[in-house]
Amino acid sequence: MSRKSKFSYEAKLKAVKQYISGEASPASIAKVLGAGKTTLRQWVYAFKDHGPEALRPHKYTRGAS
């Protein structure tokens, strides 16, 4: 079963770009968005490692065990 993100791709991308550019502090970006600072950092790492597509919603599937 997939879980819908509370944050749109556009909101994540804007937040990451603000963070990277130094336009605002991580705490203020997270507060305005209603996300945690850790969540914001995870988005930034994903963006830096895999580009903007990493911020798009994706489906999670349970592994067959």
Secondary structure in CASP SS format (residue, H / E / C, confidence):
PFRMAT SS
TARGET T0000
AUTHOR 0000-0000-0000
METHOD secondary structure of the structure
MODEL  1
M C 1.00
S C 1.00
R C 1.00
K C 1.00
S C 1.00
K C 1.00
F C 1.00
S C 1.00
Y H 1.00
E H 1.00
A H 1.00
K H 1.00
L H 1.00
K H 1.00
A H 1.00
V H 1.00
K H 1.00
Q H 1.00
Y H 1.00
I H 1.00
S H 1.00
G C 1.00
E C 1.00
A C 1.00
S C 1.00
P H 1.00
A H 1.00
S H 1.00
I H 1.00
A H 1.00
K H 1.00
V H 1.00
L H 1.00
G C 1.00
A C 1.00
G C 1.00
K H 1.00
T H 1.00
T H 1.00
L H 1.00
R H 1.00
Q H 1.00
W H 1.00
V H 1.00
Y H 1.00
A H 1.00
F H 1.00
K H 1.00
D H 1.00
H H 1.00
G C 1.00
P H 1.00
E H 1.00
A H 1.00
L H 1.00
R C 1.00
P C 1.00
H C 1.00
K C 1.00
Y C 1.00
T C 1.00
R C 1.00
G C 1.00
A C 1.00
S C 1.00
END
